[in-house]
Amino acid sequence: MFDNLNSKKWLSVELLYALANAVIINFVSLYIWQTKQDLSPILLYHIALFVGIPIAGLAASYLTEKNRLKYSFAISFLTKALVLFSIIRYPETFINHPLVFGFISALATGFFIMPRNTVFQLLTDDTERGKQTAILNVGLSFIELAIPLLGAFWVFSTGSYNGIFTFAIFILVLSAFFLSRIRLTTGDNIWNIKMALNFHRNPDFFKLALIQYFSGIKNGISWALFDVLTFYLLQGNMSKWGITDSFLNLIGIVGGIVYTKYIAGKLDLPILMLTGLIYTGVNILFVSNFTFASLVTFMAFHYLAQVFLASSISPVVTGMLEEDSRAGELINEYNAILEFPLALGRITPLVVLFIANSSLDYDPVLKIIFLVMGVVPLIIVSILKKTHLFKLQFEGLT
């Protein structure tokens, strides 16, 4: 039931969690790289992370259906804090066991992401939801800009990551406090993963799984490698990395504003294809000229293309889920299942890089991976073209 005070408390939880999460996403990989100067532990950490997220998500979807939302969030906060504490207190153990701590990080991520949308729907009504979403987006944009910049200067000035990781632990404790003050109840529902696995009831489900897989390829590379690659090409200059990362995030934010104000609802198939082609071209430019300047050009367009493509594709993907008349009852189960092809896509390029013992120094396998990443948007659009819902949306737009 809608409760204005509860919704405000939840907004505080979301923003605080995002603040702590931004520290982990931006700085854990850099910490591993500066400690080991080796790509392998970074790859292993993220392989375990991506494998563990859908497993945690599956468990979280069960807890959500069984009205155990706070249990799910408690596991998320505790495991995230455990990873940060381990880095501070037992750095050698953390560095030498990337698979273990990657999986623990996965629990932190999966147990928060899966029930998050359920709580947001539960605690906001139609009127309040738009306002809360706007405030949340502004807050997230500020976090994306501030954390890389301020965190980088903090690490640069102190010569240590301990301060920023301790700060993140404090933020998680604060998040847990606000969460403890929120009343959460969804009722004890039936968790029916078996019914959700009857794919024949949804004619586009396998196409949706393929879209998730190829989206995962692009997402896994950007999540695991972008920050470290930028840092490497900047010759380990932390302050320059912070400025660059915040600048690239700013480009993505501006692109989102432009899309929302001028383009939303107007995109058609030719524009989607053109965006994909330009993205492919920029990837080729980067691979042929493996420098910081070409990387910034590539990443800038990556963020812009991400906004355009994701915003155009998401409504179609939602519609594909709703093709099954039971989608409203099985949304938690569906979302949990779809995390698995996404995870498979995320780990595919990382496993290839690990087996090839790749490095960041003009590695040919790494360049091939980026070339494959460049054609992913075109592949996704080609899959969407074959779905009934995309054809209907395209006809409606044109």
C-alpha positions as CSV (number, residue, x, y, z in Angstrom):
1,M,0.0,0.0,0.0
2,F,1.2,3.5,-0.9
3,D,2.8,5.4,2.0
4,N,4.4,8.7,1.3
5,L,6.8,8.6,4.2
6,N,7.9,5.0,3.4
7,S,8.5,6.0,-0.3
8,K,10.8,8.8,0.8
9,K,12.7,6.5,3.1
10,W,13.1,4.0,0.2
11,L,14.4,6.8,-2.0
12,S,17.0,7.4,0.6
13,V,17.9,3.7,0.6
14,E,18.2,3.6,-3.2
15,L,20.4,6.7,-3.4
16,L,22.7,5.6,-0.5
17,Y,23.0,2.1,-1.9
18,A,23.9,3.6,-5.3
19,L,26.5,5.7,-3.7
20,A,28.2,2.7,-2.1
21,N,27.8,0.6,-5.2
22,A,29.4,3.3,-7.4
23,V,32.5,3.1,-5.2
24,I,32.7,-0.7,-5.7
25,I,32.1,-0.6,-9.5
26,N,34.6,2.2,-10.1
27,F,37.4,1.4,-7.8
28,V,37.6,-2.4,-7.0
29,S,38.9,-3.3,-10.4
30,L,41.4,-0.4,-10.3
31,Y,42.6,-1.6,-6.8
32,I,43.2,-5.1,-8.2
33,W,45.0,-3.7,-11.2
34,Q,47.3,-1.4,-9.2
35,T,48.1,-4.3,-6.8
36,K,48.8,-7.0,-9.3
37,Q,49.3,-5.3,-12.7
38,D,47.6,-8.3,-14.2
39,L,44.4,-8.7,-16.1
40,S,43.7,-12.3,-15.0
41,P,42.4,-11.6,-11.4
42,I,40.2,-8.9,-12.7
43,L,38.7,-11.3,-15.3
44,L,38.2,-14.0,-12.6
45,Y,36.6,-11.6,-10.2
46,H,34.0,-10.5,-12.8
47,I,33.4,-14.0,-14.2
48,A,32.4,-15.1,-10.6
49,L,30.4,-11.9,-10.2
50,F,28.4,-12.4,-13.4
51,V,27.9,-16.1,-12.7
52,G,26.7,-15.4,-9.2
53,I,24.2,-12.6,-10.0
54,P,21.5,-14.7,-11.6
55,I,21.9,-17.4,-8.8
56,A,21.4,-14.7,-6.2
57,G,18.6,-13.2,-8.2
58,L,16.8,-16.5,-8.4
59,A,17.0,-16.8,-4.6
60,A,15.9,-13.1,-4.2
61,S,12.9,-13.6,-6.5
62,Y,11.8,-16.4,-4.1
63,L,12.2,-14.3,-1.1
64,T,10.3,-11.5,-2.8
65,E,7.3,-13.8,-3.5
66,K,7.4,-15.1,0.0
67,N,7.3,-11.6,1.6
68,R,10.9,-11.7,2.8
69,L,12.1,-8.5,1.1
70,K,14.1,-7.3,4.0
71,Y,16.0,-10.6,4.2
72,S,17.1,-10.1,0.6
73,F,18.3,-6.5,1.2
74,A,20.0,-7.5,4.4
75,I,22.0,-10.2,2.6
76,S,22.9,-7.6,-0.1
77,F,24.2,-5.0,2.4
78,L,26.1,-7.5,4.5
79,T,27.9,-9.2,1.6
80,K,28.8,-5.9,0.0
81,A,30.2,-4.6,3.3
82,L,32.1,-7.9,3.8
83,V,33.9,-7.5,0.4
84,L,34.9,-3.9,1.3
85,F,36.0,-4.9,4.8
86,S,38.1,-7.8,3.3
87,I,39.9,-5.4,1.0
88,I,40.8,-3.1,3.9
89,R,41.6,-5.7,6.5
90,Y,42.8,-8.7,4.5
91,P,44.0,-7.3,1.1
92,E,46.2,-10.3,0.2
93,T,43.3,-12.8,0.8
94,F,41.1,-10.7,-1.4
95,I,43.6,-10.4,-4.2
96,N,44.5,-14.1,-4.1
97,H,40.9,-15.3,-4.2
98,P,39.1,-13.3,-6.9
99,L,36.6,-16.0,-7.6
100,V,35.5,-16.2,-4.0
101,F,35.1,-12.5,-3.5
102,G,33.6,-12.1,-7.0
103,F,30.8,-14.5,-6.0
104,I,30.3,-12.7,-2.7
105,S,29.9,-9.5,-4.6
106,A,27.4,-11.2,-6.9
107,L,25.2,-12.0,-3.8
108,A,25.3,-8.3,-2.9
109,T,24.2,-7.3,-6.4
110,G,21.6,-10.0,-7.1
111,F,19.9,-9.8,-3.8
112,F,19.3,-6.0,-4.3
113,I,18.5,-5.7,-8.0
114,M,15.8,-8.4,-8.2
115,P,13.4,-7.1,-5.5
116,R,14.1,-3.5,-6.1
117,N,11.4,-2.9,-8.7
118,T,8.9,-4.8,-6.6
119,V,9.5,-2.4,-3.7
120,F,9.4,0.7,-5.9
121,Q,6.0,-0.4,-7.2
122,L,4.8,-1.2,-3.7
123,L,5.8,2.0,-2.1
124,T,4.7,4.5,-4.8
125,D,1.4,5.3,-6.5
126,D,1.1,6.4,-10.1
127,T,1.3,10.1,-9.2
128,E,4.2,9.8,-6.8
129,R,6.1,7.3,-9.0
130,G,7.0,9.9,-11.7
131,K,8.2,12.4,-9.1
132,Q,10.3,9.7,-7.3
133,T,11.8,8.5,-10.5
134,A,12.8,12.1,-11.5
135,I,14.5,12.7,-8.1
136,L,16.2,9.3,-8.3
137,N,17.5,10.0,-11.8
138,V,18.9,13.3,-10.7
139,G,20.6,11.7,-7.7
140,L,22.0,8.9,-9.7
141,S,23.4,11.4,-12.3
142,F,25.1,13.3,-9.6
143,I,26.6,10.1,-8.1
144,E,27.9,9.1,-11.6
145,L,29.6,12.4,-11.9
146,A,30.9,12.9,-8.4
147,I,32.1,9.5,-7.3
148,P,34.8,8.9,-10.0
149,L,36.1,12.4,-9.7
150,L,36.1,12.8,-5.9
151,G,37.0,9.2,-5.3
152,A,40.0,9.4,-7.6
153,F,41.3,12.6,-6.0
154,W,40.8,11.0,-2.6
155,V,42.9,7.9,-3.6
156,F,45.4,10.1,-5.3
157,S,45.9,12.4,-2.3
158,T,46.0,9.7,0.3
159,G,47.8,7.0,-1.7
160,S,45.3,4.4,-0.4
161,Y,41.9,3.0,-1.3
162,N,41.1,2.3,2.4
163,G,39.5,5.7,3.0
164,I,37.0,5.5,0.2
165,F,36.1,1.8,0.9
166,T,35.6,2.7,4.6
167,F,33.3,5.5,3.5
168,A,31.3,3.0,1.4
169,I,30.9,0.7,4.4
170,F,29.5,3.7,6.4
171,I,27.0,4.5,3.6
172,L,25.9,0.8,3.6
173,V,25.3,1.0,7.4
174,L,23.2,4.1,6.9
175,S,21.2,2.4,4.1
176,A,20.5,-0.5,6.4
177,F,19.2,1.9,9.0
178,F,16.8,3.6,6.7
179,L,15.7,0.2,5.4
180,S,14.9,-0.9,8.9
181,R,12.5,2.0,9.3
182,I,10.4,0.9,6.2
183,R,7.4,-1.3,6.4
184,L,7.6,-3.8,3.5
185,T,4.9,-6.4,2.8
186,T,4.0,-8.1,-0.4
187,G,1.9,-11.0,0.9
188,D,2.8,-14.6,0.7
189,N,2.6,-15.5,-3.0
190,I,3.2,-18.7,-4.9
191,W,6.7,-18.9,-6.4
192,N,6.2,-20.8,-9.6
193,I,9.5,-21.0,-11.5
194,K,8.3,-24.2,-13.2
195,M,5.4,-22.4,-14.8
196,A,7.7,-19.6,-16.0
197,L,9.9,-22.1,-17.7
198,N,7.0,-23.1,-20.1
199,F,8.6,-21.0,-22.8
200,H,6.1,-22.2,-25.5
201,R,3.5,-19.9,-23.8
202,N,5.6,-16.9,-24.9
203,P,6.4,-17.0,-28.7
204,D,9.2,-14.4,-28.4
205,F,10.9,-15.7,-25.3
206,F,13.8,-17.3,-27.0
207,K,14.4,-14.1,-29.1
208,L,14.3,-12.2,-25.8
209,A,16.9,-14.6,-24.3
210,L,19.1,-14.0,-27.3
211,I,18.8,-10.2,-26.9
212,Q,19.8,-10.7,-23.3
213,Y,22.8,-12.8,-24.3
214,F,24.2,-10.2,-26.8
215,S,23.4,-7.3,-24.5
216,G,25.4,-9.2,-21.9
217,I,28.5,-9.3,-24.2
218,K,28.5,-5.6,-24.4
219,N,27.7,-5.0,-20.8
220,G,30.3,-7.5,-19.5
221,I,33.1,-5.9,-21.4
222,S,32.2,-2.3,-20.3
223,W,31.6,-3.3,-16.7
224,A,34.9,-5.3,-16.3
225,L,37.3,-3.5,-18.6
226,F,36.5,0.1,-19.4
227,D,37.8,1.6,-16.2
228,V,41.0,-0.4,-16.1
229,L,41.7,0.1,-19.8
230,T,41.2,3.9,-19.4
231,F,43.5,3.9,-16.3
232,Y,46.1,1.8,-18.2
233,L,46.1,4.1,-21.3
234,L,46.5,7.1,-18.9
235,Q,49.6,5.4,-17.6
236,G,48.2,5.0,-14.1
237,N,47.3,8.6,-13.5
238,M,44.5,8.4,-11.0
239,S,43.4,12.1,-11.1
240,K,43.2,12.1,-14.9
241,W,41.2,8.9,-14.8
242,G,38.7,10.5,-12.4
243,I,38.3,13.5,-14.7
244,T,37.9,11.4,-17.8
245,D,35.4,9.0,-16.2
246,S,33.2,11.8,-14.9
247,F,33.4,13.5,-18.3
248,L,32.2,10.4,-20.1
249,N,29.4,10.0,-17.6
250,L,28.4,13.6,-18.3
251,I,28.2,12.8,-22.0
252,G,25.8,9.9,-21.2
253,I,23.7,12.1,-19.0
254,V,23.4,14.9,-21.6
255,G,22.6,12.3,-24.2
256,G,19.8,11.0,-22.0
257,I,18.4,14.5,-21.5
258,V,18.5,15.1,-25.3
259,Y,16.8,11.8,-26.0
260,T,14.1,12.3,-23.4
261,K,13.3,15.9,-24.6
262,Y,13.6,15.7,-28.4
263,I,13.8,12.1,-29.6
264,A,11.8,9.7,-27.3
265,G,8.9,8.1,-29.2
266,K,10.3,9.2,-32.6
267,L,13.0,6.7,-33.2
268,D,12.4,4.3,-36.1
269,L,14.3,1.3,-37.6
270,P,16.6,3.3,-39.9
271,I,17.8,5.4,-37.0
272,L,18.4,2.3,-34.9
273,M,20.4,0.7,-37.7
274,L,22.4,3.9,-38.3
275,T,23.3,4.2,-34.6
276,G,24.5,0.6,-34.7
277,L,26.6,1.2,-37.8
278,I,28.2,4.3,-36.4
279,Y,28.9,2.4,-33.2
280,T,30.6,-0.4,-35.2
281,G,32.7,2.2,-37.1
282,V,33.9,3.8,-33.9
283,N,34.9,0.4,-32.5
284,I,36.9,-0.3,-35.6
285,L,38.6,3.1,-35.2
286,F,39.6,2.3,-31.6
287,V,40.9,-1.2,-32.4
288,S,43.0,0.2,-35.3
289,N,44.4,3.0,-33.2
290,F,44.7,1.7,-29.6
291,T,45.3,5.0,-27.9
292,F,43.8,7.1,-25.2
293,A,42.3,9.6,-27.6
294,S,40.6,6.8,-29.7
295,L,39.4,5.2,-26.5
296,V,37.7,8.4,-25.3
297,T,36.1,8.8,-28.7
298,F,34.8,5.2,-28.6
299,M,33.6,5.4,-25.0
300,A,31.8,8.7,-25.6
301,F,29.8,7.2,-28.4
302,H,29.3,4.0,-26.4
303,Y,27.5,6.0,-23.7
304,L,25.4,7.9,-26.3
305,A,24.6,4.7,-28.2
306,Q,23.7,3.0,-25.0
307,V,21.1,5.7,-24.2
308,F,19.5,5.6,-27.7
309,L,19.5,1.8,-28.1
310,A,18.4,0.9,-24.6
311,S,15.7,3.5,-24.5
312,S,14.3,2.3,-27.8
313,I,14.6,-1.4,-27.1
314,S,13.4,-1.5,-23.5
315,P,9.7,-0.9,-24.2
316,V,9.7,-3.7,-26.8
317,V,11.4,-6.1,-24.4
318,T,8.8,-5.3,-21.8
319,G,6.1,-5.9,-24.3
320,M,7.7,-9.3,-25.2
321,L,7.5,-10.3,-21.6
322,E,3.8,-9.3,-21.5
323,E,2.9,-11.5,-24.4
324,D,2.4,-14.2,-21.8
325,S,-0.9,-13.5,-20.1
326,R,0.6,-14.7,-16.8
327,A,3.4,-12.2,-16.9
328,G,1.9,-10.1,-14.2
329,E,1.9,-13.1,-11.8
330,L,5.3,-14.4,-12.9
331,I,7.3,-11.2,-13.4
332,N,9.8,-12.0,-10.6
333,E,10.3,-15.5,-12.0
334,Y,10.7,-14.2,-15.6
335,N,13.2,-11.6,-14.5
336,A,15.2,-14.2,-12.6
337,I,15.3,-16.6,-15.6
338,L,16.4,-13.8,-18.0
339,E,19.4,-13.0,-15.8
340,F,21.0,-16.3,-16.9
341,P,21.4,-15.6,-20.7
342,L,22.5,-12.1,-19.7
343,A,25.2,-13.6,-17.4
344,L,26.3,-16.1,-20.1
345,G,26.8,-13.1,-22.5
346,R,28.7,-11.2,-19.8
347,I,31.2,-14.0,-19.1
348,T,31.7,-15.2,-22.7
349,P,34.3,-12.5,-23.7
350,L,35.9,-12.6,-20.3
351,V,36.4,-16.4,-20.4
352,V,38.0,-16.0,-23.9
353,L,40.4,-13.3,-22.6
354,F,41.3,-15.4,-19.6
355,I,42.0,-18.6,-21.6
356,A,44.1,-16.5,-24.1
357,N,46.0,-15.0,-21.1
358,S,45.4,-11.6,-22.6
359,S,46.9,-8.3,-21.4
360,L,46.1,-4.7,-22.0
361,D,49.2,-4.1,-24.1
362,Y,47.9,-4.2,-27.7
363,D,46.6,-7.7,-27.2
364,P,45.2,-9.1,-30.5
365,V,42.5,-11.2,-28.7
366,L,41.3,-8.1,-26.8
367,K,41.0,-6.2,-30.1
368,I,38.9,-9.0,-31.6
369,I,36.7,-8.9,-28.5
370,F,36.1,-5.2,-29.1
371,L,35.4,-5.8,-32.7
372,V,32.7,-8.3,-31.8
373,M,31.3,-5.9,-29.3
374,G,31.0,-3.3,-32.1
375,V,28.5,-5.4,-34.1
376,V,26.4,-6.4,-31.0
377,P,23.9,-3.5,-31.5
378,L,23.3,-4.5,-35.1
379,I,22.8,-8.1,-34.1
380,I,20.3,-7.1,-31.4
381,V,18.3,-4.9,-33.9
382,S,18.3,-7.8,-36.4
383,I,16.8,-10.1,-33.7
384,L,14.2,-7.5,-32.8
385,K,13.1,-7.1,-36.4
386,K,12.0,-10.7,-36.4
387,T,9.6,-10.2,-33.4
388,H,5.9,-9.4,-33.8
389,L,5.9,-6.7,-31.2
390,F,8.9,-4.8,-32.8
391,K,7.1,-4.8,-36.2
392,L,4.0,-3.4,-34.6
393,Q,6.0,-0.7,-32.8
394,F,7.9,0.2,-35.9
395,E,4.7,0.5,-37.9
396,G,3.3,2.7,-35.2
397,L,6.4,5.0,-35.3
398,T,6.4,5.3,-39.0
